[in-house]
Amino acid sequence: MSLPPSPEDMPHAFARAWASRDGAEIGALFSEDAEFVNVVGLWWHARDAIANAHGYALGSFFAETELRPGATRVKRLSNDHAIVQCRFRLTGQRTPDGRTAAERRTILTFVVERRTNGWIAVAAQNTDVAEGAETLARDRDGALTPTDYRGT
């Protein structure tokens, strides 16, 4: 797999790697010492950990998913570094009881670096979008719930 030729291409490269269902394809988009924080705060250190975690998920609860990139913004930090943020839609996720989960929306942030053969991610963080909420609040049972204070 080749690296994306520009920072703007990273979200589509990630979606293509996701569609391959091969964690190594996703890992190939990241530097050896990359960092990745997923939507629930799992923090993977290094390409192999990122590849293994995605390989597991793509072989199980994400096995039938479609990941579609949407609006993308790129902030160039220098000629060789950029921040890439992209809205994604995820469909087809399986729940623990085997049903199909509702669509999810996320914003995936990549920190990318230019290499001789393209752009590689050195860090990424995925954030779930909770429509109509401002933050999360932990209830008395310990569950995190999307919460909106604007109407109070």
N, C-alpha and C positions, 0 to 999 in steps of 0.2 A: 504494500500500500504506500502510495506517495503522500507526502505532506501537502497541505493546502498551499497554493501559490500566493495567497494574500490573506491577511487577517479576516477579511470579510467572508472568506470561504470556509472558515473553521466550523461554523454551525452546520453547514450542509455536509461537510466531511464527517462530523460527529454523527449526524443522522444516517448517513450511508453506512458507517461502521456499525451503528446500532442495528440497522436492518440486516446486516450480515449475520447477526446472532453470535458473533465471535468476539469474546472479550479481548483477545490479542489485537484485533483490528482497532478497537477503541484504545487500547494501551499504546499502540503504535503512534497515536496522535499526541502522546505525552512524552516529555523528557524523562530520562532515567530517574531523576530525583524530584519528579513532579508531586504536587499535593492536590488532593481532591476532597471536597467536603460535599456530602450528598444532602438531600432534603431533610433528613432527620438528624443531621450532625455527625454521621459516621465520617471519620477522617482517615483517608487512605494516604499513605506515604510511599511514594515510588511507583514507577510504571507497572511493575509486576502486581502490586496490591490493587491498583486501579483496574488492571486487566482481569485479575482473578475475581474481584467483586462484581464487575460487570458481566463476566462470563457466567458466574453463578446465577445472577438475576435474569440474564437473557436466556438461560436454559431452563428457567422455572417460571416465576410469576410474570416476567416480561416476555415470555416466549412468543406470544402472539400479538405483541404491541406494534403500533406504528407511532413513530416520533416525527413530528412535522415542525420544522423551523418556521418562524414567522419574522416579525419585525426585528431588525438587527441594528445595533449601534456600535460604532468602533471609535475609540479614543486613542489616537496615536500618542504614545509617551515619548518616542524617539523614532529614528529611522528603523530601529531593530526591535522595538517593543510596543505592544498595544494591549488595550483592554477591549474585549469583544463581549457584548451582552446580546442575548437573543431570547425572544419569547418562543417557547415550544408548546405544542399540544401533544399529549400522550393519550392514546386510546388502546383498548384491548388488554389492559392489565387484569390479571386474575386475582381475586380475593382469596383469603385462606381456605374458604369453603368451595372454591372452584368457580364461582360466578364471575361475570365480567364486571369490573369496576367502572364507575362513571369516568368520563374524560377528566384528565388533570391538565392544568396549565402551570408551567414553570418558567422561570427566567434563569438561564444558565450563563454564568460569567466565566470567561476564560482570560487568563493573562498569557499572552503569546509572545514568542521570541522568534526573530528571523534566524534561520539557519541557511547553509549553502543550498540545501535542497527544498526549501519551503519554510513554512511557519509551524512551530510546534508549541503545544500548551505546556507551560511550566506550573500552572495552577488553575484550578477550576472550582466553582461553587455553584450548586444547584439550589434554587429556592422555589418552593411551592407558592403559587399565587392563591391566596384565600380571598375570593371575591367579597367585597363589602366589609372587609375587616381592616383594622388598623394594626393589630398586634395579636399575640397569643396570651391567654391567661390560663393558669393552672387552677382547676376546680378542686373542691375539697377531696375528691376521690383520686386526684393526681393526674387527671386527663388534661391535656392541652387543648384549648378550644379557641378557634378564631373569634376575636372580640372586637367590637366597635364601640368607642366611647363618644362619638360625635353627637349622638342623640340624647345623651344624659345631661 
